[in-house]
Amino acid sequence: MSWTKDEVTKLKSLLANKKLIATEIAERLGKSPGAVRYKMKRLGISPRERAVATGRLGKWNAKHAHIREKAVTYFLTHTFDETREKFGLTRSELKSLQTAAYRDPALAHLRKDRRRKDVWSFEETMFLLRASGLQQRSWIARKLKRGGVHAVKEMVSRLNANTRYINGLPRKLAEELIGHEVEGFKVKAGPSGKGVDGRPIIVPWVVIYSEARRSARIPPHIRDAIGAMAKFQKRIHGTRGIKDTVESVQKIIRRK
């Protein structure tokens, strides 16, 4: 994540307080602890040595050990912020407390887990495949009411599939394969953030196969493999031809 000059100035100001460790600084800056630790290292400051100097290394998770069970029990029937206010904790402190508590087998029965446990239906699986590589996994989970992104990751793992390429290839790879320029579509899946856009432009398999059939440069076995992916793509989208398949792909990308 990029840092503005104001953020760097504020970071240096917070670092002047020798009692603050990286996790607390991150909360005050509204950044992740990892981002703060990385920037500290770039500034020549060791997060670990700083924690040692404060005498708090290894104590961050332990200092609230006496209220862990009470806090996670309260959290079962209250929100995160309500729990934080009840026990007088910062957001980072409560997250740290929860992490430690969830690693304790003796407190396993106190975990708040709202994920659905029912088996994925055929239609849910097909929806996952149709949207894979086109929309973010968090979007897919929300549409299916499957909790968070981890539920989708677990299902993808069970399918043993690379969902990134289910609906096509990044345009650069497709053009290298075909040998000429071809139209693609900007997807919503992929890393993105402030100053970063890793979302690719993909070319659907049905389009690649249409071009591959007319190209003498593509070996028959590669053409057959592309044809299999195009057939699979039409199957999951419930379409018959190139035009309606492409329209289905575009429709999913446009959805909010």
VOMARBA-634164 format. One line per 8 residues: number of its first residue (from 0); for each residue x, y, z of N, C-alpha, C, O. Coordinates in steps of 0.1 Angstrom, whole numbers. Layout:
<atoms>
NUM	X Y Z X Y Z X Y Z X Y Z ~ ...;
</atoms>
This chain:
<atoms>
0	8 -12 0 0 0 0 9 12 0 19 13 8 ~ 6 22 -8 14 35 -9 11 43 3 0 43 9 ~ 21 52 6 20 61 17 21 75 12 29 78 3 ~ 12 84 17 13 98 14 23 105 23 27 99 33 ~ 27 117 19 37 124 28 31 127 41 38 126 51 ~ 18 130 42 12 133 55 12 120 64 14 121 76 ~ 9 108 58 9 96 65 23 93 71 25 88 82 ~ 33 95 63 47 93 67 51 102 78 57 98 88;
8	46 115 77 49 124 88 42 120 101 48 121 112 ~ 30 116 100 22 111 112 29 99 118 29 97 130 ~ 34 90 109 40 78 114 53 81 122 55 76 133 ~ 61 90 117 73 95 124 69 101 137 77 99 147 ~ 58 109 137 54 115 150 50 104 160 53 106 172 ~ 43 94 156 39 83 165 51 75 169 51 70 181 ~ 61 73 160 73 66 164 81 73 175 89 67 182 ~ 79 86 176 86 94 186 81 89 200 88 91 210;
16	69 84 201 64 78 214 70 64 215 64 55 209 ~ 80 63 223 87 50 224 78 39 231 82 27 230 ~ 67 42 236 58 32 243 49 25 233 44 14 236 ~ 47 31 221 38 25 211 45 14 203 57 16 198 ~ 39 3 201 44 -7 192 36 -7 178 27 1 177 ~ 41 -14 169 36 -13 155 21 -15 154 14 -8 146 ~ 16 -25 162 1 -27 161 -7 -15 165 -17 -13 159 ~ -3 -9 176 -10 3 181 -9 15 171 -18 22 169;
24	3 16 165 5 27 155 -3 25 143 -9 34 137 ~ -4 12 139 -13 9 127 -27 12 129 -34 18 120 ~ -32 10 141 -46 13 144 -48 28 143 -59 33 138 ~ -39 36 148 -41 51 148 -39 56 134 -45 67 131 ~ -32 49 125 -30 54 112 -41 48 102 -43 53 91 ~ -49 38 107 -59 32 99 -52 23 88 -58 21 77 ~ -41 17 91 -34 9 82 -32 -5 88 -34 -7 100 ~ -28 -15 80 -26 -28 86 -13 -29 93 -4 -21 90;
32	-12 -37 103 1 -38 111 13 -42 101 24 -38 103 ~ 10 -50 91 20 -55 82 26 -43 74 38 -42 72 ~ 17 -34 70 21 -22 62 30 -13 71 39 -7 66 ~ 26 -12 84 34 -3 93 47 -9 95 57 -2 96 ~ 48 -22 98 61 -29 101 70 -27 89 82 -25 90 ~ 64 -29 77 72 -28 64 78 -14 63 90 -12 60 ~ 70 -3 66 74 11 65 84 14 75 94 21 73 ~ 83 8 87 92 10 98 106 5 94 116 11 96;
40	106 -7 88 119 -13 83 125 -4 73 137 -2 72 ~ 117 2 64 122 11 53 128 24 59 137 30 54 ~ 123 27 71 128 39 78 140 35 87 145 44 95 ~ 144 22 87 156 18 95 152 15 109 161 14 118 ~ 139 12 112 135 8 125 130 -6 126 121 -10 118 ~ 135 -14 135 131 -28 136 119 -29 145 120 -25 157 ~ 107 -34 140 95 -35 149 98 -44 161 93 -42 172 ~ 106 -55 158 109 -64 169 117 -58 180 115 -59 192;
48	128 -51 176 137 -44 186 129 -33 193 131 -31 205 ~ 120 -27 187 111 -17 194 103 -23 204 101 -18 215 ~ 97 -35 201 88 -42 210 97 -47 222 92 -47 234 ~ 109 -51 219 118 -56 230 121 -44 239 121 -45 252 ~ 124 -32 233 127 -21 241 116 -16 250 118 -11 261 ~ 104 -18 246 92 -14 254 89 -25 265 81 -22 274 ~ 96 -36 264 93 -47 273 80 -55 271 75 -61 279 ~ 75 -53 258 62 -59 255 62 -70 245 52 -75 241;
56	74 -74 241 75 -85 231 70 -98 237 74 -102 248 ~ 61 -104 230 55 -117 235 44 -115 245 37 -124 249 ~ 41 -102 249 31 -99 259 19 -93 253 8 -92 260 ~ 19 -90 240 8 -84 234 -5 -93 235 -16 -88 237 ~ -3 -105 232 -14 -115 232 -17 -119 247 -28 -124 249 ~ -8 -118 255 -9 -124 269 -15 -114 279 -20 -119 289 ~ -14 -101 277 -17 -92 287 -32 -92 291 -36 -87 301 ~ -40 -97 281 -55 -97 284 -60 -112 286 -71 -115 284;
64	-50 -121 289 -54 -135 291 -65 -137 301 -73 -146 300 ~ -65 -129 311 -74 -131 322 -89 -128 318 -98 -132 325 ~ -91 -121 307 -105 -117 303 -108 -124 290 -119 -121 284 ~ -100 -132 284 -103 -138 271 -116 -146 271 -124 -143 262 ~ -118 -155 280 -130 -163 280 -143 -154 282 -153 -156 275 ~ -142 -144 291 -153 -135 293 -156 -127 280 -168 -125 277 ~ -145 -122 274 -147 -114 262 -153 -121 250 -162 -116 244 ~ -148 -133 248 -153 -141 236 -167 -146 239 -175 -148 230;
72	-170 -149 252 -184 -153 256 -193 -141 253 -204 -143 248 ~ -189 -129 257 -198 -117 255 -200 -114 240 -210 -110 236 ~ -189 -117 232 -189 -114 218 -200 -123 211 -204 -120 200 ~ -203 -135 216 -212 -144 210 -226 -137 208 -233 -140 198 ~ -230 -128 217 -243 -122 216 -242 -107 215 -252 -100 216 ~ -230 -102 212 -229 -87 210 -219 -85 198 -213 -94 193 ~ -219 -72 193 -211 -69 182 -196 -67 186 -193 -67 198 ~ -187 -65 176 -173 -63 179 -171 -51 187 -164 -51 197;
80	-178 -40 183 -176 -27 190 -182 -27 204 -176 -21 213 ~ -193 -34 205 -199 -35 219 -190 -42 228 -188 -39 240 ~ -183 -53 223 -174 -61 231 -162 -52 235 -157 -53 246 ~ -157 -45 225 -145 -37 227 -148 -26 238 -140 -24 247 ~ -159 -20 237 -163 -9 247 -165 -16 261 -162 -10 271 ~ -172 -27 261 -175 -34 274 -162 -37 282 -162 -35 294 ~ -151 -41 275 -139 -45 282 -128 -34 281 -117 -37 285 ~ -132 -23 275 -122 -12 275 -110 -14 266 -98 -11 270;
88	-112 -21 255 -101 -25 246 -100 -16 233 -111 -11 229 ~ -89 -15 228 -88 -9 214 -92 -20 204 -92 -31 208 ~ -94 -16 192 -97 -26 181 -86 -36 180 -88 -48 179 ~ -73 -31 180 -62 -40 178 -61 -50 190 -58 -62 188 ~ -64 -45 202 -63 -53 214 -74 -64 213 -71 -76 217 ~ -86 -61 209 -96 -71 208 -93 -81 198 -96 -93 199 ~ -88 -77 186 -85 -86 175 -74 -96 180 -74 -108 178 ~ -64 -90 188 -53 -98 193 -59 -108 203 -55 -120 203;
96	-68 -104 212 -74 -112 222 -81 -124 215 -80 -135 219 ~ -89 -120 205 -97 -131 197 -88 -141 191 -90 -153 191 ~ -77 -136 185 -68 -145 178 -62 -155 188 -62 -167 185 ~ -58 -150 199 -52 -159 210 -63 -169 215 -60 -180 217 ~ -75 -164 217 -86 -172 222 -90 -183 212 -93 -194 216 ~ -90 -180 199 -95 -189 189 -84 -200 187 -87 -211 181 ~ -72 -197 192 -61 -208 191 -61 -217 203 -54 -227 203 ~ -69 -213 213 -70 -221 225 -81 -232 224 -93 -228 224;
104	-77 -245 223 -87 -255 222 -98 -255 233 -109 -259 231 ~ -94 -250 245 -104 -250 256 -115 -240 254 -125 -240 260 ~ -113 -230 244 -123 -220 241 -129 -222 228 -136 -213 223 ~ -127 -234 222 -132 -236 208 -147 -235 207 -153 -231 197 ~ -154 -239 218 -169 -238 218 -175 -224 219 -187 -222 217 ~ -166 -214 220 -170 -201 221 -168 -193 209 -170 -180 209 ~ -165 -199 198 -162 -192 185 -176 -188 179 -185 -196 178 ~ -176 -176 174 -188 -171 167 -186 -175 152 -177 -169 145;
112	-193 -185 147 -191 -189 133 -205 -189 126 -213 -198 129 ~ -207 -180 117 -220 -178 111 -220 -185 97 -229 -184 89 ~ -209 -191 93 -208 -197 80 -218 -209 78 -221 -216 88 ~ -224 -209 67 -234 -220 64 -226 -233 63 -215 -234 58 ~ -232 -244 69 -225 -257 69 -232 -266 59 -227 -278 58 ~ -243 -262 52 -249 -271 43 -241 -273 30 -233 -265 27 ~ -243 -284 24 -236 -288 12 -239 -278 0 -251 -274 -1 ~ -230 -274 -8 -232 -266 -19 -241 -273 -29 -239 -285 -32;
120	-251 -266 -34 -260 -272 -44 -254 -271 -58 -244 -264 -59 ~ -259 -278 -67 -254 -278 -81 -255 -264 -86 -245 -259 -93 ~ -266 -257 -84 -267 -243 -90 -257 -233 -83 -252 -225 -90 ~ -255 -235 -70 -245 -226 -64 -231 -229 -70 -224 -219 -72 ~ -228 -241 -72 -215 -245 -78 -214 -239 -92 -203 -233 -96 ~ -224 -240 -100 -224 -234 -113 -223 -219 -113 -216 -213 -121 ~ -229 -213 -103 -228 -198 -102 -214 -194 -99 -209 -185 -104 ~ -208 -202 -90 -194 -200 -86 -185 -200 -99 -176 -192 -101;
128	-187 -211 -107 -179 -212 -119 -181 -201 -129 -172 -196 -136 ~ -194 -198 -131 -197 -187 -140 -191 -174 -137 -186 -166 -145 ~ -190 -171 -124 -184 -158 -119 -169 -158 -117 -163 -148 -115 ~ -164 -170 -116 -149 -171 -113 -141 -164 -123 -142 -166 -135 ~ -131 -156 -118 -122 -149 -127 -129 -136 -132 -122 -128 -139 ~ -142 -134 -130 -149 -122 -135 -152 -113 -123 -151 -101 -125 ~ -156 -119 -112 -159 -111 -100 -151 -115 -88 -146 -127 -88 ~ -149 -107 -78 -142 -110 -66 -149 -121 -59 -161 -123 -59;
136	-141 -129 -52 -146 -141 -44 -155 -136 -33 -165 -142 -30 ~ -152 -124 -28 -161 -119 -17 -175 -115 -23 -185 -117 -16 ~ -175 -111 -36 -188 -108 -42 -196 -121 -44 -208 -121 -42 ~ -189 -131 -49 -195 -144 -51 -201 -149 -38 -213 -154 -37 ~ -194 -149 -27 -198 -153 -14 -211 -145 -9 -220 -151 -4 ~ -210 -132 -12 -222 -124 -8 -234 -127 -16 -245 -128 -10 ~ -233 -129 -29 -244 -133 -37 -250 -146 -33 -263 -148 -34 ~ -242 -155 -29 -247 -169 -25 -250 -170 -10 -255 -180 -5;
144	-248 -158 -3 -250 -158 11 -243 -169 18 -248 -177 27 ~ -230 -170 14 -221 -181 19 -211 -175 29 -200 -180 31 ~ -214 -164 36 -205 -158 45 -194 -150 38 -197 -141 30 ~ -181 -153 42 -170 -145 36 -163 -153 25 -167 -163 20 ~ -151 -147 21 -144 -152 10 -138 -166 13 -136 -174 4 ~ -136 -169 26 -130 -182 29 -140 -194 25 -135 -205 22 ~ -153 -192 26 -162 -202 21 -160 -206 7 -161 -217 3 ~ -158 -195 -1 -156 -197 -16 -142 -204 -18 -141 -213 -26;
152	-132 -199 -11 -119 -205 -12 -119 -220 -9 -113 -228 -16 ~ -126 -224 1 -127 -238 5 -134 -246 -6 -130 -257 -9 ~ -144 -241 -12 -151 -248 -23 -142 -249 -35 -142 -259 -41 ~ -135 -238 -38 -126 -239 -50 -115 -249 -47 -111 -257 -56 ~ -111 -250 -35 -101 -261 -31 -106 -275 -33 -99 -283 -38 ~ -119 -277 -29 -125 -290 -31 -127 -293 -46 -126 -305 -50 ~ -129 -283 -54 -130 -285 -69 -117 -288 -75 -116 -293 -87 ~ -106 -284 -68 -93 -286 -73 -91 -279 -87 -86 -285 -97;
160	-96 -266 -88 -96 -259 -100 -89 -246 -99 -89 -240 -88 ~ -83 -241 -110 -77 -228 -111 -88 -219 -116 -89 -217 -128 ~ -96 -213 -107 -107 -205 -111 -103 -192 -119 -112 -186 -125 ~ -91 -188 -118 -87 -176 -125 -89 -177 -140 -91 -167 -146 ~ -87 -189 -145 -87 -191 -160 -100 -198 -165 -100 -202 -176 ~ -110 -200 -157 -122 -207 -161 -129 -200 -172 -135 -207 -181 ~ -129 -187 -172 -137 -180 -182 -129 -174 -193 -134 -167 -202 ~ -116 -176 -193 -107 -171 -204 -93 -169 -200 -89 -172 -189;
168	-85 -163 -209 -71 -160 -207 -69 -145 -207 -77 -138 -213 ~ -60 -140 -199 -56 -126 -200 -53 -122 -215 -47 -131 -222 ~ -57 -111 -219 -56 -107 -233 -41 -109 -239 -40 -113 -250 ~ -31 -105 -231 -18 -107 -236 -14 -121 -239 -8 -124 -249 ~ -18 -130 -230 -16 -144 -233 -24 -149 -245 -19 -157 -253 ~ -36 -145 -246 -45 -149 -257 -39 -144 -270 -39 -152 -280 ~ -34 -132 -270 -29 -127 -283 -15 -133 -287 -13 -135 -298 ~ -7 -137 -277 5 -145 -279 2 -158 -285 9 -163 -294;
176	-9 -164 -280 -13 -177 -285 -19 -177 -299 -16 -185 -308 ~ -28 -167 -302 -35 -166 -314 -26 -159 -325 -26 -163 -337 ~ -18 -150 -321 -9 -143 -331 -13 -130 -336 -7 -124 -344 ~ -24 -125 -330 -29 -111 -334 -38 -105 -323 -41 -112 -314 ~ -41 -93 -324 -49 -86 -314 -63 -91 -314 -69 -95 -324 ~ -69 -91 -302 -83 -96 -300 -90 -88 -289 -83 -84 -280 ~ -103 -87 -290 -110 -79 -280 -111 -87 -267 -113 -99 -267 ~ -110 -80 -256 -112 -86 -243 -120 -77 -234 -125 -66 -238;
184	-123 -82 -222 -132 -75 -212 -125 -73 -199 -120 -83 -193 ~ -125 -61 -194 -119 -58 -181 -128 -64 -170 -140 -62 -169 ~ -122 -73 -161 -130 -80 -151 -128 -73 -138 -120 -63 -136 ~ -136 -77 -128 -135 -71 -114 -128 -80 -105 -125 -76 -93 ~ -124 -92 -109 -116 -100 -101 -101 -97 -102 -96 -92 -112 ~ -94 -99 -91 -80 -95 -91 -76 -85 -81 -85 -78 -76 ~ -63 -83 -77 -59 -74 -67 -61 -59 -72 -58 -56 -83 ~ -67 -51 -63 -68 -37 -66 -68 -29 -54 -72 -34 -43;
192	-65 -17 -55 -64 -8 -43 -59 6 -47 -58 9 -59 ~ -55 13 -37 -50 27 -40 -37 26 -48 -27 22 -43 ~ -38 31 -61 -26 31 -69 -23 17 -75 -13 16 -82 ~ -31 7 -73 -28 -6 -78 -41 -12 -85 -52 -11 -79 ~ -39 -17 -97 -50 -23 -104 -45 -36 -111 -40 -35 -122 ~ -47 -47 -104 -42 -60 -110 -53 -67 -117 -51 -79 -120 ~ -64 -61 -119 -75 -68 -126 -73 -69 -141 -71 -58 -148 ~ -72 -81 -146 -69 -82 -161 -80 -80 -170 -92 -79 -166;
200	-76 -79 -183 -86 -79 -194 -85 -93 -199 -75 -97 -204 ~ -97 -100 -199 -96 -114 -203 -104 -116 -217 -113 -108 -220 ~ -100 -126 -224 -106 -130 -236 -113 -143 -234 -107 -153 -230 ~ -127 -144 -235 -134 -156 -232 -129 -168 -241 -124 -166 -252 ~ -130 -180 -235 -125 -192 -243 -133 -194 -256 -127 -198 -266 ~ -145 -190 -257 -153 -192 -269 -147 -183 -280 -147 -187 -292 ~ -142 -171 -277 -136 -162 -286 -122 -168 -291 -119 -167 -302 ~ -115 -172 -281 -101 -178 -284 -103 -190 -293 -95 -191 -303;
208	-112 -199 -290 -114 -211 -299 -118 -207 -313 -114 -213 -323 ~ -127 -197 -314 -131 -192 -327 -119 -188 -336 -118 -191 -348 ~ -110 -180 -329 -98 -176 -336 -88 -187 -339 -82 -188 -349 ~ -87 -196 -329 -78 -207 -330 -81 -217 -342 -72 -222 -348 ~ -94 -218 -344 -98 -227 -355 -94 -222 -369 -93 -230 -378 ~ -91 -209 -370 -87 -203 -382 -72 -201 -383 -67 -196 -393 ~ -65 -205 -373 -51 -203 -373 -43 -215 -375 -45 -226 -368 ~ -34 -215 -385 -26 -226 -388 -14 -228 -378 -7 -238 -378;
216	-11 -217 -371 1 -217 -362 -2 -225 -349 8 -228 -342 ~ -14 -228 -346 -18 -235 -333 -18 -250 -335 -26 -254 -344 ~ -10 -258 -328 -10 -272 -330 -24 -278 -327 -31 -273 -319 ~ -27 -289 -333 -41 -295 -331 -44 -298 -317 -55 -296 -312 ~ -34 -303 -309 -37 -307 -295 -40 -295 -287 -48 -296 -277 ~ -34 -283 -290 -36 -271 -283 -50 -266 -286 -58 -261 -278 ~ -53 -267 -299 -67 -263 -304 -78 -271 -298 -88 -266 -294 ~ -75 -284 -296 -85 -293 -290 -87 -289 -275 -98 -289 -270;
224	-76 -285 -268 -77 -282 -254 -85 -269 -253 -93 -267 -244 ~ -82 -259 -262 -90 -247 -262 -105 -249 -264 -113 -243 -258 ~ -107 -259 -274 -121 -262 -277 -128 -268 -265 -140 -266 -263 ~ -121 -276 -257 -127 -282 -245 -131 -272 -235 -141 -272 -229 ~ -122 -262 -233 -125 -251 -224 -137 -242 -229 -145 -238 -221 ~ -137 -240 -242 -149 -233 -248 -162 -240 -246 -172 -234 -242 ~ -161 -253 -247 -173 -261 -245 -178 -261 -231 -189 -260 -228 ~ -168 -262 -222 -170 -261 -208 -176 -248 -204 -186 -247 -196;
232	-171 -237 -210 -176 -224 -207 -191 -222 -211 -199 -216 -204 ~ -194 -227 -222 -208 -227 -227 -217 -235 -218 -229 -232 -215 ~ -212 -246 -213 -219 -255 -204 -223 -247 -191 -234 -248 -186 ~ -213 -241 -185 -215 -234 -172 -224 -222 -173 -231 -217 -164 ~ -223 -215 -185 -231 -203 -188 -245 -207 -193 -254 -198 -194 ~ -247 -219 -197 -260 -223 -203 -262 -217 -217 -274 -214 -220 ~ -252 -215 -224 -253 -208 -237 -250 -218 -249 -245 -229 -246 ~ -252 -213 -261 -250 -222 -273 -239 -217 -282 -232 -225 -289;
240	-238 -204 -283 -228 -198 -293 -219 -188 -287 -219 -186 -275 ~ -211 -182 -296 -201 -172 -291 -208 -159 -286 -205 -155 -275 ~ -218 -154 -293 -224 -141 -290 -231 -142 -276 -229 -134 -268 ~ -239 -152 -274 -246 -153 -261 -237 -156 -250 -240 -152 -238 ~ -226 -163 -252 -217 -166 -241 -209 -153 -237 -208 -151 -225 ~ -205 -146 -247 -198 -133 -244 -208 -124 -237 -204 -117 -228 ~ -220 -123 -241 -230 -115 -234 -232 -119 -220 -234 -111 -211 ~ -232 -132 -217 -233 -137 -204 -221 -133 -195 -223 -129 -184;
248	-210 -134 -201 -197 -130 -194 -198 -115 -191 -195 -111 -179 ~ -202 -107 -200 -203 -92 -198 -213 -89 -188 -212 -80 -179 ~ -224 -96 -188 -235 -94 -178 -230 -96 -164 -233 -88 -155 ~ -223 -107 -162 -217 -110 -148 -208 -99 -144 -208 -95 -132 ~ -199 -94 -153 -189 -84 -150 -196 -71 -146 -192 -64 -137 ~ -207 -68 -152 -215 -55 -150 -223 -56 -137 -226 -45 -131 ~ -225 -67 -131 -234 -68 -120 -227 -62 -107 -215 -62 -106 ~ -235 -57 -99 -230 -50 -86 -234 -59 -74 -230 -55 -63;
</atoms>
